[in-house]
Amino acid sequence: MIENKYQKFAEVLRPTAVKAGRKILEVREGNLGISIKGDQSPVTIADQQAEKIILSSLKNIAPEIPIIAEESVSAGIVPETKEIFWLVDPLDGTKEFISGGSDFTVNIALIENGIPTFAVIYVPATCKLYTALNRDTAILQNVTHDVISPDEIPIRTRPIPQEGMTAVASKSHLDDQTKAFLIDNNIENTVSVGSSLKFCIVATGDADIYPRFGPTMEWDIAAGHAILNAAGGSVTNPDGTPFKYQKKGYLNGAFIAKSHPS
């Protein structure tokens, strides 16, 4: 029954993420409608329209599950959540999107008892679609002219090497704590990328670790966390304890995302 639930979600939400991605690219061709939210972060028409597309699908397939979505929360719409809820970031990497970059994603994640168990990440600029089909299966699909390829490519993390680890770091949030972490762990190789793609790079075995000490929101990372978990990796607090969701204000503290150790 559980697998059937996740399969149902995948069948609906993968096309939904692609549709939201198409809307984002359409908006990019015209007026972005940029404004600044109360937390001083930018928002565009693309964020808002993509979220409408996602919310409509979620309400149709699972009307009983509350939705915590970034732009809705900014508008003061914060439903009460219990053990199961959705986390949605319709356009993660808005600054990259505005600047003309390609590192922006559509993110949908299901949280169950504090753990992300199912997720979809779509990368509109490269037409790559990542899915955590369940807690143990992560796949990558290509999208051509908004049509999702039936070929599901399994993705897995690589073993962390004893020497010469590669870290993925934020393009805009490489703070002093992160720099110190890299030095303390003798990490000289870094990959700079924005949005939830940082998790996908570790999940596909193209990097080993993603340390983050600056603040993020739960909707920023939940989908990436689910995909990394399903690909064999993990996300923990810096002390190694489990990283949980449904925190006060949905605000994250520091975390370490990494591949499996051996």
Backbone bond lengths (Angstrom), bond angles and torsions (degrees), N, CA, C in turn:
res aa  C-N    CA-C-N  psi(-1)  N-CA   C-N-CA  omega(-1)  CA-C   N-CA-C  phi
1 M - - - 1.462 - - 1.529 110.89 -
2 I 1.342 117.01 -41.34 1.464 120.69 179.59 1.519 110.31 -62.52
3 E 1.342 116.46 -47.15 1.458 119.85 -179.29 1.526 110.41 -61.41
4 N 1.343 117.14 -38.58 1.455 120.45 178.14 1.523 111.17 -62.27
5 K 1.329 116.00 -36.66 1.468 120.76 178.37 1.521 110.05 -63.82
6 Y 1.318 116.86 -48.77 1.456 120.36 -179.79 1.529 111.32 -64.41
7 Q 1.322 117.09 -38.13 1.460 120.24 179.11 1.528 110.76 -63.93
8 K 1.320 115.80 -40.60 1.458 120.45 176.77 1.520 110.62 -60.91
9 F 1.334 116.10 -45.03 1.459 120.00 179.03 1.532 110.62 -61.00
10 A 1.334 116.61 -42.83 1.463 120.70 -178.44 1.526 111.01 -63.08
11 E 1.325 116.28 -42.64 1.469 120.58 -177.46 1.528 111.59 -61.62
12 V 1.322 116.56 -34.19 1.464 120.60 -178.04 1.525 112.23 -90.21
13 L 1.327 116.72 -42.39 1.459 119.60 -169.00 1.522 114.74 -83.96
14 R 1.327 117.54 -22.22 1.466 116.81 173.76 1.532 110.68 -65.39
15 P 1.331 119.40 -50.75 1.476 118.68 174.79 1.530 112.65 -60.90
16 T 1.321 116.66 -33.51 1.467 120.04 178.52 1.528 111.00 -62.75
17 A 1.323 116.78 -44.55 1.463 120.72 179.57 1.525 110.75 -63.31
18 V 1.332 116.46 -39.12 1.470 120.49 178.07 1.527 110.22 -65.82
19 K 1.324 116.60 -41.19 1.466 120.87 178.00 1.527 110.54 -62.52
20 A 1.329 116.68 -42.67 1.469 120.36 177.32 1.523 110.50 -63.56
21 G 1.330 116.19 -39.17 1.456 120.59 177.65 1.513 112.22 -63.43
22 R 1.318 116.78 -39.84 1.461 120.83 177.19 1.526 110.79 -62.08
23 K 1.325 116.20 -42.52 1.469 120.13 178.32 1.529 110.61 -62.20
24 I 1.321 116.52 -41.11 1.465 120.82 178.83 1.530 110.72 -59.66
25 L 1.317 117.11 -44.44 1.459 120.86 -179.81 1.530 111.31 -68.60
26 E 1.320 117.18 -34.94 1.462 120.33 177.37 1.531 110.90 -64.24
27 V 1.314 115.91 -42.73 1.469 120.04 179.00 1.529 110.30 -63.78
28 R 1.319 115.39 -36.67 1.462 119.59 -178.50 1.528 112.33 -61.65
29 E 1.301 117.26 -24.60 1.464 121.20 -179.31 1.521 112.46 -77.48
30 G 1.332 117.26 -11.07 1.463 120.51 -178.85 1.517 112.37 -127.75
31 N 1.315 115.53 -138.07 1.469 122.02 -179.63 1.529 109.62 -81.52
32 L 1.332 116.48 120.87 1.468 120.30 -177.54 1.526 112.52 -73.46
33 G 1.317 117.40 -22.66 1.460 119.75 -179.50 1.514 112.32 61.86
34 I 1.313 116.89 49.05 1.469 121.64 -175.29 1.524 111.02 -73.06
35 S 1.335 115.17 134.70 1.460 121.27 171.67 1.528 108.29 -140.80
36 I 1.320 116.36 168.53 1.466 121.59 -177.67 1.523 109.66 -111.51
37 K 1.325 115.78 127.62 1.463 121.09 -179.44 1.533 110.73 -81.43
38 G 1.304 115.49 175.91 1.458 121.01 -177.96 1.514 114.02 -61.12
39 D 1.341 116.61 -28.53 1.467 119.62 178.36 1.525 112.28 -87.74
40 Q 1.330 115.87 11.12 1.468 123.79 177.73 1.529 113.83 72.58
41 S 1.317 117.57 10.54 1.469 120.16 175.22 1.524 109.17 -90.71
42 P 1.339 116.97 150.86 1.458 119.19 -178.40 1.528 111.86 -80.58
43 V 1.310 115.96 153.56 1.454 122.25 173.73 1.525 107.25 -139.11
44 T 1.320 116.65 147.28 1.458 121.44 -179.90 1.519 110.33 -125.39
45 I 1.318 115.44 171.14 1.464 120.45 174.76 1.522 110.10 -59.20
46 A 1.344 116.11 -32.76 1.466 119.98 -179.37 1.522 111.42 -62.34
47 D 1.342 117.38 -42.77 1.472 120.75 177.09 1.529 109.92 -56.19
48 Q 1.315 114.99 -48.20 1.463 120.71 -173.73 1.530 112.25 -69.24
49 Q 1.319 117.10 -43.08 1.466 119.63 -177.79 1.526 111.39 -72.21
50 A 1.331 116.89 -37.13 1.462 119.58 176.70 1.526 110.70 -63.48
51 E 1.331 116.40 -39.66 1.465 119.25 179.62 1.520 111.34 -64.38
52 K 1.318 118.19 -37.98 1.469 120.67 178.05 1.525 111.21 -60.31
53 I 1.325 115.95 -41.17 1.470 120.25 179.60 1.532 110.38 -63.02
54 I 1.331 116.50 -44.53 1.460 121.21 -177.76 1.527 111.34 -68.22
55 L 1.330 116.79 -44.27 1.464 119.87 -178.87 1.519 111.29 -61.86
56 S 1.323 116.86 -38.51 1.464 120.13 179.29 1.521 110.84 -60.96
57 S 1.326 117.62 -44.28 1.470 120.57 179.31 1.522 111.89 -65.91
58 L 1.326 116.16 -44.29 1.463 119.65 -178.78 1.530 111.57 -62.35
59 K 1.304 116.57 -40.16 1.466 119.88 -179.73 1.530 111.32 -69.15
60 N 1.318 116.77 -28.52 1.460 120.23 178.71 1.525 112.14 -75.18
61 I 1.334 117.11 -42.80 1.464 119.00 -174.77 1.521 113.58 -86.10
62 A 1.334 117.43 -25.36 1.471 119.78 -177.47 1.526 109.54 -150.02
63 P 1.335 117.20 69.05 1.466 120.03 -175.64 1.523 114.04 -62.81
64 E 1.328 116.05 -17.66 1.468 119.77 -178.12 1.526 113.34 -83.61
65 I 1.328 117.87 -11.04 1.466 121.18 -175.94 1.522 109.96 -96.77
66 P 1.346 118.36 121.42 1.467 120.83 179.13 1.525 111.52 -63.06
67 I 1.334 116.17 153.01 1.460 122.65 -178.00 1.521 109.71 -122.71
68 I 1.319 115.87 122.23 1.456 121.40 171.49 1.524 106.80 -105.01
69 A 1.327 116.31 106.90 1.460 122.15 -175.58 1.527 109.36 -121.45
70 E 1.315 116.35 140.64 1.470 121.25 -170.02 1.523 113.36 -54.16
71 E 1.316 117.85 -52.52 1.458 119.04 -174.64 1.517 111.67 -73.07
72 S 1.316 117.96 -30.49 1.465 120.59 174.99 1.524 110.43 -65.58
73 V 1.317 116.32 -42.82 1.462 120.20 177.89 1.523 110.10 -62.01
74 S 1.332 116.96 -40.58 1.468 120.34 177.84 1.521 111.35 -61.39
75 A 1.333 115.56 -29.23 1.466 120.39 179.26 1.528 111.69 -88.05
76 G 1.320 117.55 4.25 1.458 121.62 177.92 1.511 115.06 89.16
77 I 1.332 117.50 9.70 1.466 121.36 179.97 1.522 108.46 -96.09
78 V 1.333 116.43 99.53 1.465 121.61 -176.17 1.526 108.63 -130.86
79 P 1.325 117.46 90.14 1.467 119.62 -178.61 1.519 111.89 -67.18
80 E 1.318 116.08 155.26 1.461 120.62 175.54 1.528 109.32 -69.29
81 T 1.315 115.94 136.66 1.463 119.87 179.24 1.525 110.03 -116.95
82 K 1.340 113.83 149.59 1.458 119.67 175.75 1.521 108.34 -118.32
83 E 1.338 118.29 -126.47 1.463 118.63 -174.73 1.522 113.57 -82.19
84 I 1.348 117.50 -19.77 1.462 120.76 -178.46 1.525 109.30 -128.86
85 F 1.338 116.59 129.49 1.462 120.46 175.52 1.523 109.96 -161.33
86 W 1.325 114.83 164.04 1.461 121.57 177.52 1.527 110.37 -96.52
87 L 1.326 115.89 146.62 1.461 122.12 169.10 1.523 107.39 -120.33
88 V 1.320 116.75 126.87 1.463 121.74 -174.46 1.523 110.82 -128.57
89 D 1.315 116.06 126.27 1.462 122.18 167.43 1.525 105.95 -120.26
90 P 1.330 117.88 101.62 1.467 120.12 -172.27 1.523 113.99 -68.35
91 L 1.334 116.11 -24.38 1.464 120.40 178.84 1.523 108.12 -150.09
92 D 1.315 115.66 90.33 1.462 121.52 178.08 1.527 107.76 -86.92
93 G 1.321 115.93 127.33 1.457 119.95 -175.07 1.517 111.77 97.30
94 T 1.326 116.25 38.90 1.460 120.59 -177.37 1.532 111.62 -59.35
95 K 1.332 116.90 -38.49 1.469 119.21 179.37 1.526 111.31 -62.15
96 E 1.343 116.56 -40.92 1.464 120.56 176.58 1.524 110.44 -63.69
97 F 1.318 115.75 -41.61 1.464 121.65 179.10 1.528 110.40 -59.79
98 I 1.322 116.44 -46.78 1.464 121.18 -178.49 1.527 111.34 -65.18
99 S 1.331 116.01 -38.00 1.466 120.12 -175.90 1.531 113.17 -78.64
100 G 1.330 116.77 -5.45 1.462 120.04 179.83 1.509 114.15 93.83
101 G 1.338 117.65 8.56 1.460 121.79 178.73 1.520 111.89 -77.57
102 S 1.328 115.21 -177.47 1.469 120.49 -177.56 1.526 112.95 -116.13
103 D 1.332 117.59 -3.29 1.464 121.07 -174.68 1.527 111.82 -88.41
104 F 1.323 116.76 64.21 1.461 120.33 174.97 1.524 108.55 -134.64
105 T 1.322 115.99 149.84 1.458 120.96 -170.75 1.522 112.04 -140.74
106 V 1.326 114.49 160.53 1.465 123.77 170.93 1.526 106.62 -103.78
107 N 1.323 117.67 129.44 1.469 121.25 -171.97 1.522 112.42 -130.12
108 I 1.331 115.28 125.79 1.467 122.09 176.85 1.529 107.48 -133.52
109 A 1.325 117.67 127.09 1.469 120.30 -179.01 1.519 111.03 -138.90
110 L 1.320 115.24 144.21 1.467 122.21 174.74 1.527 108.63 -102.11
111 I 1.317 116.18 128.69 1.464 121.97 177.89 1.525 108.75 -108.45
112 E 1.340 115.56 128.74 1.461 121.12 177.63 1.523 108.60 -130.26
113 N 1.319 115.38 116.89 1.459 121.82 -179.87 1.530 111.55 53.03
114 G 1.322 114.97 44.28 1.464 120.76 174.62 1.506 115.67 83.22
115 I 1.354 117.24 2.41 1.466 121.39 -175.50 1.524 109.68 -123.43
116 P 1.346 119.09 134.86 1.464 120.56 174.36 1.523 110.37 -76.51
117 T 1.327 117.14 122.34 1.469 121.29 -171.99 1.529 114.00 -113.33
118 F 1.304 116.53 -21.72 1.466 122.07 -179.48 1.524 107.28 -146.14
119 A 1.346 116.68 143.91 1.469 118.00 -179.95 1.510 111.56 -162.67
120 V 1.323 113.72 157.62 1.461 122.52 173.10 1.529 107.97 -131.92
121 I 1.323 116.17 133.67 1.463 122.19 170.96 1.524 107.42 -127.21
122 Y 1.315 116.07 126.72 1.461 120.32 176.43 1.520 109.28 -118.69
123 V 1.340 115.66 137.57 1.459 122.22 179.96 1.533 107.19 -110.20
124 P 1.323 118.94 96.84 1.470 120.54 -173.85 1.524 114.49 -60.08
125 A 1.325 117.75 -35.17 1.465 120.46 -175.45 1.526 112.80 -70.70
126 T 1.342 117.03 -28.44 1.466 120.39 -178.10 1.525 112.88 -114.52
127 C 1.335 116.45 -2.73 1.475 122.02 178.13 1.528 112.27 59.31
128 K 1.322 116.43 40.04 1.456 122.50 176.05 1.527 108.89 -106.67
129 L 1.332 115.50 134.27 1.454 121.39 -177.70 1.523 109.58 -122.89
130 Y 1.325 115.69 118.80 1.466 122.26 179.68 1.526 108.94 -107.42
131 T 1.337 116.12 138.82 1.460 120.38 178.84 1.521 110.45 -137.94
132 A 1.319 116.03 132.51 1.458 121.37 165.49 1.523 105.60 -93.42
133 L 1.331 116.84 99.13 1.457 120.91 -175.48 1.521 111.82 -69.28
134 N 1.307 115.92 -25.90 1.460 123.79 174.85 1.525 106.17 -165.52
135 R 1.305 118.16 -164.77 1.470 119.80 -175.77 1.521 113.33 -74.04
136 D 1.331 117.60 -12.45 1.465 120.47 -174.41 1.521 114.45 -123.09
137 T 1.319 118.62 -0.36 1.458 120.79 -174.78 1.522 110.65 -132.18
138 A 1.341 115.72 115.24 1.461 121.54 176.06 1.518 108.69 -118.65
139 I 1.330 116.35 137.74 1.465 120.05 -177.82 1.525 110.49 -134.48
140 L 1.327 113.86 160.42 1.458 122.66 174.79 1.525 108.44 -123.54
141 Q 1.327 116.26 135.94 1.461 121.78 175.40 1.523 110.06 -130.02
142 N 1.300 116.08 148.34 1.456 121.39 174.08 1.521 109.58 -92.78
143 V 1.319 115.26 150.25 1.460 121.26 -179.84 1.524 108.01 -123.71
144 T 1.325 116.66 128.39 1.463 121.95 -179.77 1.520 109.18 -124.98
145 H 1.343 116.13 119.39 1.470 120.74 -178.76 1.535 110.35 52.61
146 D 1.324 115.32 43.09 1.463 123.94 177.75 1.525 114.19 69.00
147 V 1.326 117.42 9.07 1.469 121.59 176.76 1.536 108.23 -101.74
148 I 1.315 116.13 125.64 1.463 121.34 -177.46 1.522 109.95 -81.89
149 S 1.317 116.68 127.56 1.462 120.46 177.78 1.527 110.54 -64.00
150 P 1.333 117.84 139.37 1.468 119.91 176.76 1.528 112.36 -72.60
151 D 1.326 117.44 -12.41 1.463 121.00 -179.94 1.526 109.90 -75.01
152 E 1.328 115.97 113.39 1.461 122.28 179.49 1.532 108.39 -99.20
153 I 1.324 116.21 109.72 1.461 121.93 -176.86 1.524 109.01 -91.91
154 P 1.336 118.40 113.84 1.470 119.39 178.99 1.530 110.64 -64.02
155 I 1.309 116.71 140.05 1.460 120.50 175.58 1.526 109.74 -121.03
156 R 1.349 114.76 142.07 1.456 121.79 179.81 1.515 109.49 -140.41
157 T 1.288 115.58 148.50 1.454 120.44 173.67 1.526 109.39 -70.68
158 R 1.313 116.15 163.10 1.458 120.60 175.99 1.525 108.78 -101.97
159 P 1.334 118.02 156.52 1.464 119.89 176.20 1.526 110.40 -61.79
160 I 1.315 116.33 139.37 1.464 120.36 177.55 1.527 108.84 -69.26
161 P 1.329 118.73 124.17 1.469 120.12 -179.48 1.526 111.09 -71.46
162 Q 1.300 116.13 152.67 1.468 119.81 177.92 1.523 111.32 -66.82
163 E 1.316 116.42 -30.11 1.451 121.35 176.39 1.523 109.36 -136.64
164 G 1.320 115.76 152.86 1.454 119.35 174.90 1.513 115.00 77.58
165 M 1.338 117.27 37.23 1.461 119.90 176.06 1.525 110.91 -62.70
166 T 1.330 115.21 150.76 1.462 121.74 173.43 1.522 108.61 -112.13
167 A 1.314 116.05 127.02 1.466 121.19 179.33 1.509 109.86 -105.74
168 V 1.306 116.02 147.34 1.462 121.48 172.49 1.524 106.85 -105.65
169 A 1.310 115.53 135.36 1.462 120.37 -175.55 1.515 109.94 -132.89
170 S 1.310 115.60 158.46 1.454 121.08 -179.66 1.518 111.10 -71.89
171 K 1.336 115.89 143.78 1.455 119.80 175.98 1.520 111.56 -67.91
172 S 1.314 117.15 -32.82 1.467 120.04 -172.69 1.522 114.28 -115.46
173 H 1.342 118.46 1.77 1.459 120.09 -176.04 1.534 112.54 -133.07
174 L 1.335 117.84 39.70 1.461 120.60 178.39 1.525 107.91 -84.81
175 D 1.338 115.69 88.19 1.459 120.67 -174.23 1.526 111.29 -90.09
176 D 1.328 115.11 178.47 1.465 120.89 -176.27 1.527 111.85 -63.89
177 Q 1.339 117.84 -36.30 1.462 120.34 179.41 1.526 111.37 -64.58
178 T 1.330 115.59 -39.85 1.460 119.10 177.78 1.518 110.99 -65.78
179 K 1.315 116.16 -43.46 1.470 120.24 177.95 1.526 110.38 -59.31
180 A 1.335 116.52 -42.56 1.465 120.58 179.53 1.519 111.16 -65.24
181 F 1.339 116.97 -39.70 1.461 120.99 177.91 1.520 110.66 -60.53
182 L 1.312 116.98 -44.09 1.462 121.03 -179.83 1.531 110.85 -62.39
183 I 1.314 116.09 -41.30 1.467 120.03 179.15 1.525 110.78 -67.06
184 D 1.333 116.70 -46.20 1.467 121.31 -177.96 1.522 112.51 -61.90
185 N 1.343 116.61 -29.68 1.464 121.15 -178.76 1.524 113.15 -101.84
186 N 1.336 115.16 14.11 1.475 121.78 176.64 1.526 112.23 54.00
187 I 1.320 115.17 41.48 1.469 120.25 179.66 1.523 108.91 -100.10
188 E 1.307 115.67 113.24 1.457 120.65 -179.54 1.525 112.32 -103.56
189 N 1.327 116.78 -25.31 1.460 120.71 -177.95 1.522 110.26 -92.12
190 T 1.318 116.08 124.60 1.466 119.88 177.92 1.520 110.39 -132.44
191 V 1.329 114.30 149.43 1.462 122.50 174.45 1.520 106.65 -116.57
192 S 1.307 117.25 124.62 1.457 121.09 -178.28 1.521 110.04 -99.69
193 V 1.319 115.65 122.52 1.462 120.29 -178.64 1.520 108.59 -154.75
194 G 1.318 116.75 156.24 1.458 120.84 -179.34 1.521 112.76 -103.45
195 S 1.326 115.09 173.14 1.466 125.03 173.35 1.530 113.19 59.98
196 S 1.330 115.95 -163.71 1.468 121.36 -178.16 1.516 112.49 -71.76
197 L 1.334 117.55 -2.11 1.465 120.54 174.73 1.522 111.51 -59.50
198 K 1.317 117.58 -23.46 1.475 120.38 178.44 1.528 110.82 -59.15
199 F 1.330 116.75 -41.83 1.464 120.72 177.43 1.527 110.72 -67.81
200 C 1.325 116.69 -39.91 1.463 120.65 -178.16 1.520 111.57 -64.98
201 I 1.320 117.23 -34.88 1.458 120.94 179.63 1.529 110.49 -66.33
202 V 1.310 116.94 -38.83 1.473 119.98 175.75 1.527 109.59 -70.41
203 A 1.324 116.87 -40.64 1.471 121.81 -177.67 1.520 112.18 -62.88
204 T 1.327 117.59 -32.37 1.465 120.88 -178.71 1.525 112.72 -91.38
205 G 1.329 117.14 4.03 1.457 120.07 176.22 1.516 114.61 81.62
206 D 1.319 117.89 18.96 1.462 121.30 179.07 1.524 112.38 -96.16
207 A 1.319 116.82 -3.36 1.465 123.36 173.42 1.519 107.07 -156.58
208 D 1.330 115.67 169.69 1.466 119.89 -173.49 1.520 114.36 -110.59
209 I 1.336 117.05 -28.34 1.455 118.76 -171.05 1.525 110.53 -154.80
210 Y 1.310 115.29 146.49 1.467 122.29 176.89 1.529 107.79 -133.77
211 P 1.335 117.25 98.38 1.462 120.08 177.05 1.531 110.30 -88.72
212 R 1.321 116.52 137.48 1.465 120.07 179.37 1.525 109.44 -137.11
213 F 1.309 116.71 121.58 1.460 121.33 -178.61 1.524 112.85 -113.55
214 G 1.324 117.16 -18.40 1.452 120.31 176.85 1.519 111.21 -79.60
215 P 1.318 117.33 165.60 1.473 121.07 -177.07 1.517 112.68 -70.61
216 T 1.324 115.33 144.00 1.464 123.35 171.00 1.523 107.06 -139.95
217 M 1.316 115.42 168.37 1.451 120.61 174.35 1.528 108.58 -103.44
218 E 1.306 116.70 157.34 1.464 120.26 -176.85 1.525 112.17 -59.41
219 W 1.330 117.26 -36.87 1.470 118.76 -179.42 1.529 112.04 -69.93
220 D 1.341 117.51 -18.07 1.460 120.38 176.93 1.524 112.16 -67.64
221 I 1.318 117.08 -33.69 1.465 119.57 -167.06 1.526 115.09 -121.74
222 A 1.323 118.91 -11.00 1.471 120.31 -172.28 1.522 112.78 -60.61
223 A 1.332 117.88 -44.19 1.464 119.99 -178.52 1.525 110.58 -66.45
224 G 1.323 116.64 -43.10 1.459 120.00 177.20 1.507 112.34 -62.57
225 H 1.323 116.34 -38.99 1.463 121.99 177.67 1.524 110.16 -61.03
226 A 1.323 116.97 -45.89 1.473 120.75 -179.58 1.525 111.08 -61.24
227 I 1.321 116.53 -43.83 1.466 120.19 -178.20 1.523 110.73 -67.89
228 L 1.323 117.20 -41.19 1.466 119.98 177.94 1.527 111.07 -64.49
229 N 1.320 117.53 -43.36 1.467 120.61 176.11 1.528 111.24 -57.06
230 A 1.331 115.45 -47.99 1.462 120.42 -176.59 1.523 111.95 -67.06
231 A 1.339 116.52 -23.07 1.464 121.07 178.96 1.528 112.45 -89.21
232 G 1.322 116.75 2.77 1.458 120.49 176.73 1.505 115.72 104.87
233 G 1.328 117.36 1.14 1.460 120.74 -179.54 1.512 112.10 -96.85
234 S 1.326 115.70 -163.08 1.459 120.17 -178.22 1.521 110.38 -155.47
235 V 1.318 114.45 158.66 1.465 122.09 171.25 1.524 106.24 -130.24
236 T 1.319 116.12 124.53 1.459 120.74 -178.55 1.523 109.91 -133.55
237 N 1.309 115.03 166.86 1.458 119.96 166.63 1.531 107.66 -66.55
238 P 1.342 118.35 160.62 1.468 119.66 -178.99 1.526 114.70 -55.89
239 D 1.345 117.51 -25.96 1.466 120.29 179.41 1.529 112.77 -86.23
240 G 1.340 116.74 3.32 1.456 120.42 177.24 1.514 114.99 93.02
241 T 1.318 118.39 -5.23 1.463 121.00 178.81 1.528 110.24 -76.49
242 P 1.345 117.55 158.18 1.461 120.52 -176.98 1.522 112.82 -59.95
243 F 1.312 115.79 141.01 1.463 122.25 177.48 1.520 107.85 -92.60
244 K 1.330 116.47 117.66 1.457 121.59 -173.70 1.530 112.05 -110.94
245 Y 1.333 114.45 161.10 1.457 121.45 179.60 1.534 110.56 -112.73
246 Q 1.305 115.48 174.65 1.466 124.84 -175.90 1.527 110.23 75.77
247 K 1.336 115.80 36.97 1.456 121.16 177.01 1.532 110.25 -78.94
248 K 1.281 116.89 166.07 1.463 121.63 -179.47 1.524 109.94 -59.97
249 G 1.307 115.96 125.71 1.453 121.01 -179.55 1.516 113.90 69.11
250 Y 1.329 116.40 5.99 1.473 122.67 -178.34 1.531 111.65 56.87
251 L 1.332 115.02 32.89 1.461 121.75 -178.81 1.524 110.21 -98.37
252 N 1.321 116.58 130.10 1.465 122.03 179.95 1.521 111.58 -90.54
253 G 1.331 113.96 151.11 1.447 120.90 166.39 1.529 108.94 -97.73
254 A 1.307 116.93 -162.09 1.466 121.44 -179.80 1.522 110.33 -67.42
255 F 1.340 115.25 153.63 1.463 119.88 176.54 1.530 109.35 -152.90
256 I 1.339 114.07 162.57 1.467 121.97 174.72 1.524 107.68 -124.65
257 A 1.319 116.49 117.73 1.464 121.85 175.29 1.527 107.48 -103.22
258 K 1.330 116.93 131.24 1.462 117.40 -176.30 1.515 111.85 -153.75
259 S 1.317 113.64 166.45 1.456 122.87 176.08 1.526 109.49 -73.58
260 H 1.335 117.07 178.26 1.460 120.50 175.92 1.540 109.70 -77.50
261 P 1.307 118.61 149.73 1.468 121.41 -169.94 1.524 115.41 -71.86
262 S 1.334 118.29 -23.91 1.472 117.87 -175.20 1.518 110.52 -151.46
